[in-house]
Amino acid sequence: MRITGSAISLTVDDVPASSKFLATHFGFSQRMAADGFATLGHPDTGLEIVFLRTGLEVLPPGLRPVRAGGA
């Protein structure tokens, strides 16, 4: 099996700022966007990043306040 694409979804407070950061520093470009949502892709990979605004009502209630984090 050959994986040709993948996507990561992150819940963030500021979707436009997060999108701009990926575009400016890593060469991603916006594929689609709406209020509280953006999808970015990279021309050299099959990777897509999806940003969702924290609290967005389309998310399950238990996940609405959860932000992207790392350790």
mmCIF file of the C-alpha atoms, coordinates in Angstrom:
data_MODEL
# 
_entry.id   MODEL 
# 
loop_
_atom_site.group_PDB 
_atom_site.id 
_atom_site.type_symbol 
_atom_site.label_atom_id 
_atom_site.label_alt_id 
_atom_site.label_comp_id 
_atom_site.label_asym_id 
_atom_site.label_entity_id 
_atom_site.label_seq_id 
_atom_site.pdbx_PDB_ins_code 
_atom_site.Cartn_x 
_atom_site.Cartn_y 
_atom_site.Cartn_z 
_atom_site.occupancy 
_atom_site.B_iso_or_equiv 
_atom_site.pdbx_formal_charge 
_atom_site.auth_seq_id 
_atom_site.auth_comp_id 
_atom_site.auth_asym_id 
_atom_site.auth_atom_id 
_atom_site.pdbx_PDB_model_num 
ATOM 1  C CA . MET A 1 1  ? 0.000   0.000  0.000  1.00 0.00 ? 1  MET A CA 1 
ATOM 2  C CA . ARG A 1 2  ? 1.255   3.488  -0.884 1.00 0.00 ? 2  ARG A CA 1 
ATOM 3  C CA . ILE A 1 3  ? -0.098  6.442  1.063  1.00 0.00 ? 3  ILE A CA 1 
ATOM 4  C CA . THR A 1 4  ? -0.402  9.449  -1.233 1.00 0.00 ? 4  THR A CA 1 
ATOM 5  C CA . GLY A 1 5  ? -2.075  11.922 1.082  1.00 0.00 ? 5  GLY A CA 1 
ATOM 6  C CA . SER A 1 6  ? -3.000  12.654 4.654  1.00 0.00 ? 6  SER A CA 1 
ATOM 7  C CA . ALA A 1 7  ? -4.714  15.382 6.659  1.00 0.00 ? 7  ALA A CA 1 
ATOM 8  C CA . ILE A 1 8  ? -4.304  16.780 10.139 1.00 0.00 ? 8  ILE A CA 1 
ATOM 9  C CA . SER A 1 9  ? -7.086  18.709 11.855 1.00 0.00 ? 9  SER A CA 1 
ATOM 10 C CA . LEU A 1 10 ? -6.197  21.241 14.553 1.00 0.00 ? 10 LEU A CA 1 
ATOM 11 C CA . THR A 1 11 ? -8.523  23.331 16.696 1.00 0.00 ? 11 THR A CA 1 
ATOM 12 C CA . VAL A 1 12 ? -7.093  26.835 17.148 1.00 0.00 ? 12 VAL A CA 1 
ATOM 13 C CA . ASP A 1 13 ? -8.247  30.210 18.483 1.00 0.00 ? 13 ASP A CA 1 
ATOM 14 C CA . ASP A 1 14 ? -7.275  32.214 15.387 1.00 0.00 ? 14 ASP A CA 1 
ATOM 15 C CA . VAL A 1 15 ? -7.732  30.394 12.072 1.00 0.00 ? 15 VAL A CA 1 
ATOM 16 C CA . PRO A 1 16 ? -6.469  33.252 9.831  1.00 0.00 ? 16 PRO A CA 1 
ATOM 17 C CA . ALA A 1 17 ? -3.300  33.760 11.902 1.00 0.00 ? 17 ALA A CA 1 
ATOM 18 C CA . SER A 1 18 ? -2.600  30.018 11.975 1.00 0.00 ? 18 SER A CA 1 
ATOM 19 C CA . SER A 1 19 ? -3.124  29.792 8.210  1.00 0.00 ? 19 SER A CA 1 
ATOM 20 C CA . LYS A 1 20 ? -0.855  32.769 7.579  1.00 0.00 ? 20 LYS A CA 1 
ATOM 21 C CA . PHE A 1 21 ? 1.892   31.196 9.702  1.00 0.00 ? 21 PHE A CA 1 
ATOM 22 C CA . LEU A 1 22 ? 1.887   27.975 7.646  1.00 0.00 ? 22 LEU A CA 1 
ATOM 23 C CA . ALA A 1 23 ? 1.824   29.918 4.385  1.00 0.00 ? 23 ALA A CA 1 
ATOM 24 C CA . THR A 1 24 ? 4.602   32.311 5.388  1.00 0.00 ? 24 THR A CA 1 
ATOM 25 C CA . HIS A 1 25 ? 6.995   29.891 7.035  1.00 0.00 ? 25 HIS A CA 1 
ATOM 26 C CA . PHE A 1 26 ? 6.315   26.520 5.415  1.00 0.00 ? 26 PHE A CA 1 
ATOM 27 C CA . GLY A 1 27 ? 4.989   27.205 1.919  1.00 0.00 ? 27 GLY A CA 1 
ATOM 28 C CA . PHE A 1 28 ? 1.404   25.998 2.415  1.00 0.00 ? 28 PHE A CA 1 
ATOM 29 C CA . SER A 1 29 ? -1.407  27.581 0.401  1.00 0.00 ? 29 SER A CA 1 
ATOM 30 C CA . GLN A 1 30 ? -5.060  27.920 1.261  1.00 0.00 ? 30 GLN A CA 1 
ATOM 31 C CA . ARG A 1 31 ? -7.310  25.463 -0.581 1.00 0.00 ? 31 ARG A CA 1 
ATOM 32 C CA . MET A 1 32 ? -10.634 26.526 0.916  1.00 0.00 ? 32 MET A CA 1 
ATOM 33 C CA . ALA A 1 33 ? -11.940 28.601 3.796  1.00 0.00 ? 33 ALA A CA 1 
ATOM 34 C CA . ALA A 1 34 ? -15.111 29.751 5.521  1.00 0.00 ? 34 ALA A CA 1 
ATOM 35 C CA . ASP A 1 35 ? -15.943 31.361 8.849  1.00 0.00 ? 35 ASP A CA 1 
ATOM 36 C CA . GLY A 1 36 ? -14.031 29.372 11.479 1.00 0.00 ? 36 GLY A CA 1 
ATOM 37 C CA . PHE A 1 37 ? -12.469 26.931 9.026  1.00 0.00 ? 37 PHE A CA 1 
ATOM 38 C CA . ALA A 1 38 ? -9.541  26.704 6.601  1.00 0.00 ? 38 ALA A CA 1 
ATOM 39 C CA . THR A 1 39 ? -7.799  23.947 4.696  1.00 0.00 ? 39 THR A CA 1 
ATOM 40 C CA . LEU A 1 40 ? -4.218  24.379 3.521  1.00 0.00 ? 40 LEU A CA 1 
ATOM 41 C CA . GLY A 1 41 ? -2.106  22.151 1.343  1.00 0.00 ? 41 GLY A CA 1 
ATOM 42 C CA . HIS A 1 42 ? 1.544   21.967 0.398  1.00 0.00 ? 42 HIS A CA 1 
ATOM 43 C CA . PRO A 1 43 ? 2.520   21.698 -3.291 1.00 0.00 ? 43 PRO A CA 1 
ATOM 44 C CA . ASP A 1 44 ? 5.331   19.192 -2.654 1.00 0.00 ? 44 ASP A CA 1 
ATOM 45 C CA . THR A 1 45 ? 3.455   16.755 -0.427 1.00 0.00 ? 45 THR A CA 1 
ATOM 46 C CA . GLY A 1 46 ? 0.088   15.100 -0.037 1.00 0.00 ? 46 GLY A CA 1 
ATOM 47 C CA . LEU A 1 47 ? -0.335  16.757 3.359  1.00 0.00 ? 47 LEU A CA 1 
ATOM 48 C CA . GLU A 1 48 ? -3.317  18.940 4.164  1.00 0.00 ? 48 GLU A CA 1 
ATOM 49 C CA . ILE A 1 49 ? -3.815  20.873 7.379  1.00 0.00 ? 49 ILE A CA 1 
ATOM 50 C CA . VAL A 1 50 ? -7.342  21.729 8.510  1.00 0.00 ? 50 VAL A CA 1 
ATOM 51 C CA . PHE A 1 51 ? -7.798  24.499 11.058 1.00 0.00 ? 51 PHE A CA 1 
ATOM 52 C CA . LEU A 1 52 ? -11.065 24.708 12.998 1.00 0.00 ? 52 LEU A CA 1 
ATOM 53 C CA . ARG A 1 53 ? -11.870 27.611 15.317 1.00 0.00 ? 53 ARG A CA 1 
ATOM 54 C CA . THR A 1 54 ? -12.163 26.704 18.989 1.00 0.00 ? 54 THR A CA 1 
ATOM 55 C CA . GLY A 1 55 ? -15.828 26.501 20.007 1.00 0.00 ? 55 GLY A CA 1 
ATOM 56 C CA . LEU A 1 56 ? -17.137 25.892 16.485 1.00 0.00 ? 56 LEU A CA 1 
ATOM 57 C CA . GLU A 1 57 ? -20.640 24.419 16.776 1.00 0.00 ? 57 GLU A CA 1 
ATOM 58 C CA . VAL A 1 58 ? -20.029 21.680 14.190 1.00 0.00 ? 58 VAL A CA 1 
ATOM 59 C CA . LEU A 1 59 ? -17.627 20.044 16.653 1.00 0.00 ? 59 LEU A CA 1 
ATOM 60 C CA . PRO A 1 60 ? -18.984 17.618 19.243 1.00 0.00 ? 60 PRO A CA 1 
ATOM 61 C CA . PRO A 1 61 ? -19.730 19.506 22.507 1.00 0.00 ? 61 PRO A CA 1 
ATOM 62 C CA . GLY A 1 62 ? -16.896 17.805 24.401 1.00 0.00 ? 62 GLY A CA 1 
ATOM 63 C CA . LEU A 1 63 ? -14.323 18.868 21.806 1.00 0.00 ? 63 LEU A CA 1 
ATOM 64 C CA . ARG A 1 64 ? -15.400 22.505 21.324 1.00 0.00 ? 64 ARG A CA 1 
ATOM 65 C CA . PRO A 1 65 ? -13.165 23.950 24.072 1.00 0.00 ? 65 PRO A CA 1 
ATOM 66 C CA . VAL A 1 66 ? -10.145 21.731 23.252 1.00 0.00 ? 66 VAL A CA 1 
ATOM 67 C CA . ARG A 1 67 ? -7.204  23.498 21.571 1.00 0.00 ? 67 ARG A CA 1 
ATOM 68 C CA . ALA A 1 68 ? -4.311  22.046 19.639 1.00 0.00 ? 68 ALA A CA 1 
ATOM 69 C CA . GLY A 1 69 ? -1.458  21.314 22.011 1.00 0.00 ? 69 GLY A CA 1 
ATOM 70 C CA . GLY A 1 70 ? 1.866   19.628 22.184 1.00 0.00 ? 70 GLY A CA 1 
ATOM 71 C CA . ALA A 1 71 ? 4.298   18.288 24.679 1.00 0.00 ? 71 ALA A CA 1 
# 
